[in-house]
Amino acid sequence: MTEQNKTRPRNRVNIRRVGVISTLIGFFLFLLGADPGFMGLDRSEAIGFVQVSVFTFGLLLICLGGTFSLGSLWPDNWKSIAADIGLRLAWTGFVIAMASGMADVFGLGTRPITTTTTFFGYWQARGVLAGEIVMATGFLMMIPFRKPQPPPDDGEIEAEKG
């Protein structure tokens, strides 16, 4: 076993740990932004820009952590097609959730742009929930349910043919 092969599994474990820690911090920030009263913090009547920004940043960390930790379960430079689609689907779900949550900030929400306060309404909450569902579906597609086997090398294919 070469020196490079000895360090490779350790690096995957470290990547997995960073991913799980990032996901847990993101989940904590998501909860903090979604319901600060749950953490014992003062909460206003409406959900404002700071709260939406905090839970959106929490979703970003969850998506990053999930990408790192689930990506480290696959062999080097190889993933199934479903895992590749799942990766793109997870990040698409984050974009849907971010665009829905920040709709008033971007000028797409239910309030006119001239209003000084942002508003997190019913449709925005549904959009964030839809983005989270898409994100979770993508993460489920990234899980290797069987031990992944890398594809055969070109030399092995030629040997089987000849």
C-alpha positions as CSV (number, residue, x, y, z in Angstrom):
1,M,0.0,0.0,0.0
2,T,1.5,3.3,-1.0
3,E,1.6,6.4,1.1
4,Q,-1.1,8.1,-0.9
5,N,-3.5,5.2,-0.4
6,K,-2.9,5.2,3.3
7,T,-3.9,8.9,3.6
8,R,-6.9,8.8,1.3
9,P,-9.5,7.2,3.6
10,R,-8.4,9.6,6.4
11,N,-9.1,12.6,4.1
12,R,-12.6,11.2,3.4
13,V,-13.3,10.9,7.1
14,N,-12.2,14.5,7.6
15,I,-14.3,15.7,4.7
16,R,-17.3,13.8,6.1
17,R,-16.7,15.3,9.6
18,V,-16.5,18.9,8.2
19,G,-19.7,18.2,6.2
20,V,-21.6,16.9,9.3
21,I,-20.4,19.8,11.4
22,S,-21.4,22.3,8.7
23,T,-24.8,20.7,8.5
24,L,-25.3,20.9,12.2
25,I,-24.3,24.5,12.4
26,G,-26.5,25.3,9.5
27,F,-29.4,23.5,11.1
28,F,-28.9,25.6,14.3
29,L,-28.8,28.8,12.3
30,F,-31.8,27.8,10.3
31,L,-33.7,27.2,13.6
32,L,-32.5,30.5,15.0
33,G,-33.7,32.4,11.9
34,A,-37.0,30.6,11.5
35,D,-38.0,30.9,15.2
36,P,-35.8,33.0,17.5
37,G,-38.3,32.6,20.3
38,F,-37.5,28.9,20.3
39,M,-33.9,29.9,21.5
40,G,-35.2,32.4,24.0
41,L,-34.5,35.4,21.9
42,D,-36.8,38.4,21.4
43,R,-39.0,38.0,18.4
44,S,-40.9,40.7,16.6
45,E,-44.4,40.1,15.1
46,A,-43.2,39.8,11.6
47,I,-40.3,37.9,10.1
48,G,-37.9,40.5,8.7
49,F,-34.8,40.7,6.6
50,V,-32.4,39.6,9.3
51,Q,-34.4,36.5,10.1
52,V,-34.7,35.5,6.5
53,S,-31.0,36.1,5.9
54,V,-30.1,33.9,8.9
55,F,-32.2,31.0,7.9
56,T,-31.1,31.3,4.3
57,F,-27.5,31.2,5.4
58,G,-28.4,28.2,7.6
59,L,-29.8,26.4,4.5
60,L,-26.6,27.3,2.6
61,L,-24.5,25.6,5.3
62,I,-26.9,22.6,5.3
63,C,-26.5,22.3,1.5
64,L,-22.7,22.6,1.7
65,G,-22.4,20.1,4.5
66,G,-24.7,17.6,2.8
67,T,-22.7,17.9,-0.4
68,F,-19.4,17.3,1.4
69,S,-20.5,14.5,3.6
70,L,-22.6,12.6,1.0
71,G,-20.0,13.2,-1.7
72,S,-17.3,11.6,0.5
73,L,-19.2,8.3,0.5
74,W,-18.5,7.8,-3.2
75,P,-15.1,6.5,-4.7
76,D,-12.7,9.1,-6.1
77,N,-13.8,10.8,-9.2
78,W,-16.8,8.6,-9.7
79,K,-20.5,8.9,-8.8
80,S,-23.6,7.3,-10.2
81,I,-25.8,9.3,-12.6
82,A,-28.5,9.5,-9.9
83,A,-25.9,11.0,-7.4
84,D,-24.9,13.6,-10.0
85,I,-28.6,14.5,-10.6
86,G,-29.2,14.5,-6.8
87,L,-26.3,17.0,-6.3
88,R,-27.8,19.4,-8.9
89,L,-31.2,18.9,-7.5
90,A,-30.1,19.7,-3.9
91,W,-28.5,23.0,-5.1
92,T,-31.5,23.8,-7.2
93,G,-33.7,23.3,-4.1
94,F,-31.4,25.8,-2.2
95,V,-31.8,28.3,-5.0
96,I,-35.6,27.9,-4.9
97,A,-35.6,28.3,-1.1
98,M,-33.3,31.4,-1.3
99,A,-35.3,33.0,-4.1
100,S,-38.6,32.4,-2.3
101,G,-37.3,33.6,1.1
102,M,-35.7,36.7,-0.3
103,A,-38.5,37.5,-2.8
104,D,-39.3,40.9,-1.2
105,V,-35.6,41.8,-1.0
106,F,-35.2,41.0,-4.8
107,G,-38.5,42.8,-5.6
108,L,-40.4,39.7,-6.5
109,G,-42.6,39.5,-3.3
110,T,-46.1,40.6,-2.5
111,R,-45.1,44.0,-1.2
112,P,-44.1,46.9,-3.4
113,I,-40.4,47.8,-3.5
114,T,-41.1,51.2,-2.0
115,T,-42.1,49.6,1.3
116,T,-39.2,50.0,3.8
117,T,-39.8,46.7,5.6
118,T,-39.5,43.3,4.1
119,F,-42.3,40.8,4.6
120,F,-42.2,37.0,4.8
121,G,-45.7,35.9,3.7
122,Y,-47.7,32.7,3.1
123,W,-46.5,32.2,-0.5
124,Q,-42.9,32.8,0.4
125,A,-43.1,30.2,3.2
126,R,-44.6,27.7,0.7
127,G,-41.7,28.4,-1.7
128,V,-39.1,27.9,1.0
129,L,-40.8,24.6,1.9
130,A,-40.9,23.5,-1.7
131,G,-37.1,24.3,-2.0
132,E,-36.4,22.3,1.1
133,I,-38.3,19.3,-0.3
134,V,-36.4,19.5,-3.5
135,M,-33.1,19.8,-1.5
136,A,-34.0,16.7,0.6
137,T,-34.9,14.7,-2.6
138,G,-31.5,15.6,-4.1
139,F,-29.7,14.5,-0.9
140,L,-31.6,11.2,-0.9
141,M,-30.5,10.6,-4.5
142,M,-26.9,11.1,-3.5
143,I,-26.9,8.3,-0.9
144,P,-25.0,5.2,-2.1
145,F,-27.4,2.5,-1.0
146,R,-25.0,-0.3,-2.1
147,K,-21.3,-0.2,-1.9
148,P,-20.3,1.8,-4.9
149,Q,-18.0,0.0,-7.4
150,P,-16.0,2.2,-9.7
151,P,-16.4,1.5,-13.4
152,P,-13.9,-0.8,-15.0
153,D,-10.8,0.7,-16.7
154,D,-10.6,0.8,-20.5
155,G,-7.9,-1.9,-20.3
156,E,-10.2,-4.3,-18.5
157,I,-12.9,-3.8,-21.1
158,E,-10.5,-4.5,-23.9
159,A,-9.3,-7.7,-22.2
160,E,-12.8,-9.0,-21.8
161,K,-13.6,-8.3,-25.5
162,G,-10.3,-9.9,-26.8
